[in-house]
Amino acid sequence: MERNRMIVRERTLEQVMYYKNTIIMRYTIHYPHFISDTYQTLVNKLNALYRTKAVMYERSNIMNLYQMAMVDYEYSVANNYPIHQYEAIVNYTVTYNENCLLSLYFDQYEYTGGAHGLTVRYSDTWNLPQSKRVDLNEMFPNRSNYREYVIWIINRQIEQQIAKEGNIYFENYTQLVNENFKVNNFYLTKDGVVIYFQQYDIAPYSTGIPTFIIPYGPGGAIQPRCEYWENK
């Protein structure tokens, strides 16, 4: 078992839900289960955290959607409309798992009718030796104005993308980037820090979840090194 990373296993909660002998909803919730001989304290913390989040989503959000699906079913039957199934899917992606850092994001998709569903993304990055979350400002230790710097990089990348592909963002994207930038909306990859926005934050649905990468190295984010995070 490698010392400076986690072993990841998948856990799943899923069910097909009926109402009056008709399938009106189905859900699948994937969440990670971690294994490590080195970071047992953090393993226990993360496994409890993500298991609890999955169960709470199942008990709260899923039941709310099921109640909505029942109401929708009765309305459709009464008005001779087609019956459509509700759906909820939660997936996770581990994007970085080395150099004493673990980073991952979750995509929470819900469909309740109409042309398409909606996906919400959330993420975490963890310092393994210190058993704590990594904040975005820690990835830019030499920049007191890191927020302004990151927003500047994002707007520059959007300008370059528009020049190549045409405008796939809302016209007032600079204002929207500033208003909707969230310091928790990031994760790490082998190439750099990825900043993301939710659907409709700065662009139409067809654009998906916009992402922007800030490379490691001079002028960018700090290069992940185990000896650095061990002493943070």
MIGUDREN-306177 format. One record per residue (C-alpha): x, y, z; residue in three letters; residue number from 1. Coordinates in nm, 2 decimals. Example, Ala and Ser with C-alpha at 12.3 -4.5 7.8 and 13.67 -1.06 7.14 Angstrom:
// residues 2
        u        v        w   type   seq
     1.23    -0.45     0.78    ALA     1
     1.37    -0.11     0.71    SER     2
//
This chain:
// residues 232
        u        v        w   type   seq
     0.00     0.00     0.00    MET     1
     0.16     0.33    -0.10    GLU     2
     0.24     0.57     0.18    ARG     3
     0.14     0.90     0.04    ASN     4
    -0.19     0.82    -0.12    ARG     5
    -0.52     0.65    -0.05    MET     6
    -0.67     0.33    -0.18    ILE     7
    -1.03     0.40    -0.30    VAL     8
    -1.32     0.16    -0.31    ARG     9
    -1.67     0.24    -0.43    GLU    10
    -1.99     0.20    -0.23    ARG    11
    -2.34     0.24    -0.38    THR    12
    -2.70     0.31    -0.26    LEU    13
    -2.96     0.25    -0.52    GLU    14
    -3.33     0.17    -0.55    GLN    15
    -3.62     0.16    -0.80    VAL    16
    -3.92     0.33    -0.64    MET    17
    -4.28     0.24    -0.72    TYR    18
    -4.62     0.41    -0.68    TYR    19
    -4.94     0.22    -0.76    LYS    20
    -4.74    -0.05    -0.92    ASN    21
    -4.57     0.20    -1.15    THR    22
    -4.20     0.29    -1.15    ILE    23
    -4.20     0.67    -1.08    ILE    24
    -3.84     0.71    -0.97    MET    25
    -3.50     0.55    -0.95    ARG    26
    -3.18     0.66    -0.78    TYR    27
    -2.81     0.56    -0.76    THR    28
    -2.57     0.72    -0.51    ILE    29
    -2.20     0.63    -0.55    HIS    30
    -1.96     0.74    -0.27    TYR    31
    -1.60     0.65    -0.19    PRO    32
    -1.46     0.43     0.08    HIS    33
    -1.10     0.48     0.16    PHE    34
    -0.83     0.25     0.29    ILE    35
    -0.48     0.35     0.42    SER    36
    -0.24     0.20     0.68    ASP    37
    -0.07     0.54     0.71    THR    38
    -0.36     0.78     0.75    TYR    39
    -0.61     0.58     0.96    GLN    40
    -0.74     0.88     1.15    THR    41
    -0.83     1.06     0.83    LEU    42
    -0.97     0.74     0.67    VAL    43
    -1.21     0.70     0.96    ASN    44
    -1.31     1.06     0.93    LYS    45
    -1.37     1.05     0.55    LEU    46
    -1.55     0.72     0.54    ASN    47
    -1.79     0.84     0.81    ALA    48
    -1.83     1.18     0.63    LEU    49
    -1.91     1.05     0.29    TYR    50
    -2.12     0.76     0.41    ARG    51
    -2.33     1.01     0.62    THR    52
    -2.37     1.25     0.33    LYS    53
    -2.49     0.97     0.10    ALA    54
    -2.74     0.84     0.36    VAL    55
    -2.87     1.19     0.44    MET    56
    -2.91     1.26     0.07    TYR    57
    -3.11     0.94     0.04    GLU    58
    -3.33     1.02     0.34    ARG    59
    -3.39     1.38     0.26    SER    60
    -3.35     1.48    -0.11    ASN    61
    -3.46     1.14    -0.25    ILE    62
    -3.77     1.13    -0.03    MET    63
    -3.86     1.49    -0.13    ASN    64
    -3.82     1.39    -0.50    LEU    65
    -4.03     1.08    -0.45    TYR    66
    -4.31     1.30    -0.30    GLN    67
    -4.29     1.53    -0.60    MET    68
    -4.30     1.23    -0.83    ALA    69
    -4.62     1.09    -0.67    MET    70
    -4.79     1.43    -0.71    VAL    71
    -4.67     1.44    -1.07    ASP    72
    -4.80     1.09    -1.13    TYR    73
    -5.15     1.18    -1.00    GLU    74
    -5.16     1.50    -1.21    TYR    75
    -5.05     1.31    -1.53    SER    76
    -5.30     1.03    -1.48    VAL    77
    -5.58     1.28    -1.41    ALA    78
    -5.50     1.48    -1.73    ASN    79
    -5.41     1.18    -1.95    ASN    80
    -5.05     1.30    -1.98    TYR    81
    -4.75     1.07    -2.02    PRO    82
    -4.59     0.95    -1.70    ILE    83
    -4.22     1.02    -1.67    HIS    84
    -3.98     0.88    -1.42    GLN    85
    -3.78     1.10    -1.19    TYR    86
    -3.41     1.02    -1.15    GLU    87
    -3.13     1.10    -0.92    ALA    88
    -2.76     1.00    -0.97    ILE    89
    -2.46     1.10    -0.76    VAL    90
    -2.12     1.01    -0.90    ASN    91
    -1.78     1.10    -0.76    TYR    92
    -1.44     1.14    -0.93    THR    93
    -1.10     1.12    -0.75    VAL    94
    -0.89     1.38    -0.94    THR    95
    -0.57     1.37    -0.74    TYR    96
    -0.43     1.11    -0.50    ASN    97
    -0.06     1.15    -0.44    GLU    98
     0.20     1.38    -0.28    ASN    99
     0.00     1.37     0.05    CYS   100
    -0.30     1.52    -0.11    LEU   101
    -0.64     1.38    -0.20    LEU   102
    -0.89     1.57    -0.41    SER   103
    -1.23     1.47    -0.54    LEU   104
    -1.56     1.61    -0.67    TYR   105
    -1.92     1.49    -0.67    PHE   106
    -2.17     1.55    -0.94    ASP   107
    -2.53     1.54    -0.81    GLN   108
    -2.78     1.50    -1.10    TYR   109
    -3.16     1.52    -1.07    GLU   110
    -3.42     1.49    -1.34    TYR   111
    -3.78     1.58    -1.26    THR   112
    -3.91     1.62    -1.61    GLY   113
    -3.86     1.86    -1.90    GLY   114
    -3.59     1.87    -2.16    ALA   115
    -3.30     1.79    -1.92    HIS   116
    -3.20     1.75    -1.56    GLY   117
    -2.97     1.96    -1.35    LEU   118
    -2.63     1.87    -1.21    THR   119
    -2.47     2.03    -0.91    VAL   120
    -2.10     1.98    -0.83    ARG   121
    -1.92     2.00    -0.50    TYR   122
    -1.57     1.91    -0.41    SER   123
    -1.31     1.85    -0.13    ASP   124
    -0.93     1.85    -0.11    THR   125
    -0.76     1.70     0.19    TRP   126
    -0.41     1.73     0.35    ASN   127
    -0.34     1.36     0.44    LEU   128
    -0.07     1.40     0.70    PRO   129
    -0.27     1.68     0.88    GLN   130
    -0.61     1.52     0.84    SER   131
    -0.77     1.85     0.73    LYS   132
    -0.92     2.02     0.43    ARG   133
    -0.71     2.23     0.20    VAL   134
    -0.84     2.58     0.13    ASP   135
    -0.79     2.74    -0.21    LEU   136
    -0.57     3.02    -0.06    ASN   137
    -0.32     2.75     0.05    GLU   138
    -0.26     2.67    -0.31    MET   139
    -0.14     3.03    -0.37    PHE   140
     0.07     3.10    -0.05    PRO   141
     0.26     3.39    -0.21    ASN   142
    -0.04     3.58    -0.33    ARG   143
    -0.24     3.78    -0.07    SER   144
    -0.48     3.88    -0.36    ASN   145
    -0.52     3.52    -0.48    TYR   146
    -0.89     3.57    -0.54    ARG   147
    -0.84     3.86    -0.78    GLU   148
    -0.56     3.67    -0.95    TYR   149
    -0.77     3.35    -1.00    VAL   150
    -1.06     3.56    -1.14    ILE   151
    -0.82     3.74    -1.38    TRP   152
    -0.69     3.40    -1.51    ILE   153
    -1.04     3.27    -1.56    ILE   154
    -1.15     3.58    -1.76    ASN   155
    -0.83     3.55    -1.97    ARG   156
    -0.90     3.19    -2.05    GLN   157
    -1.26     3.27    -2.14    ILE   158
    -1.14     3.54    -2.38    GLU   159
    -0.90     3.30    -2.54    GLN   160
    -1.18     3.04    -2.57    GLN   161
    -1.42     3.29    -2.73    ILE   162
    -1.15     3.39    -2.98    ALA   163
    -1.11     3.03    -3.09    LYS   164
    -1.46     2.88    -3.06    GLU   165
    -1.71     3.18    -3.04    GLY   166
    -1.90     3.29    -2.73    ASN   167
    -2.05     3.00    -2.53    ILE   168
    -2.09     3.22    -2.22    TYR   169
    -2.34     3.48    -2.12    PHE   170
    -2.26     3.83    -2.25    GLU   171
    -2.19     3.97    -1.90    ASN   172
    -1.96     3.68    -1.81    TYR   173
    -1.70     3.90    -1.64    THR   174
    -1.96     4.03    -1.39    GLN   175
    -2.10     3.68    -1.34    LEU   176
    -1.75     3.53    -1.29    VAL   177
    -1.69     3.78    -1.01    ASN   178
    -2.04     3.73    -0.85    GLU   179
    -2.04     3.35    -0.87    ASN   180
    -1.68     3.26    -0.79    PHE   181
    -1.67     3.04    -0.48    LYS   182
    -1.35     2.96    -0.30    VAL   183
    -1.47     2.61    -0.22    ASN   184
    -1.54     2.53    -0.59    ASN   185
    -1.20     2.38    -0.68    PHE   186
    -1.02     2.05    -0.70    TYR   187
    -0.67     1.94    -0.80    LEU   188
    -0.55     1.74    -1.09    THR   189
    -0.20     1.63    -1.20    LYS   190
    -0.18     1.95    -1.42    ASP   191
    -0.30     2.21    -1.18    GLY   192
    -0.59     2.36    -0.97    VAL   193
    -0.93     2.34    -1.14    VAL   194
    -1.18     2.61    -1.07    ILE   195
    -1.54     2.53    -1.17    TYR   196
    -1.88     2.71    -1.18    PHE   197
    -2.22     2.55    -1.16    GLN   198
    -2.45     2.52    -1.45    GLN   199
    -2.61     2.86    -1.55    TYR   200
    -2.36     3.05    -1.33    ASP   201
    -2.17     3.20    -1.62    ILE   202
    -2.30     3.02    -1.93    ALA   203
    -2.61     2.84    -2.08    PRO   204
    -2.69     2.48    -2.00    TYR   205
    -2.53     2.36    -2.32    SER   206
    -2.19     2.47    -2.20    THR   207
    -2.21     2.22    -1.91    GLY   208
    -2.01     2.29    -1.59    ILE   209
    -1.74     2.54    -1.69    PRO   210
    -1.39     2.45    -1.57    THR   211
    -1.06     2.65    -1.57    PHE   212
    -0.72     2.51    -1.49    ILE   213
    -0.44     2.71    -1.32    ILE   214
    -0.12     2.52    -1.37    PRO   215
     0.13     2.44    -1.10    TYR   216
     0.47     2.62    -1.10    GLY   217
     0.60     2.98    -1.12    PRO   218
     0.31     3.23    -1.17    GLY   219
     0.05     2.96    -1.09    GLY   220
    -0.04     2.73    -0.80    ALA   221
     0.21     2.58    -0.57    ILE   222
     0.35     2.25    -0.69    GLN   223
     0.23     1.96    -0.46    PRO   224
     0.51     1.82    -0.25    ARG   225
     0.47     1.59     0.05    CYS   226
     0.73     1.76     0.26    GLU   227
     0.53     2.09     0.23    TYR   228
     0.20     1.95     0.34    TRP   229
     0.35     1.74     0.62    GLU   230
     0.44     2.07     0.79    ASN   231
     0.13     2.27     0.72    LYS   232
//
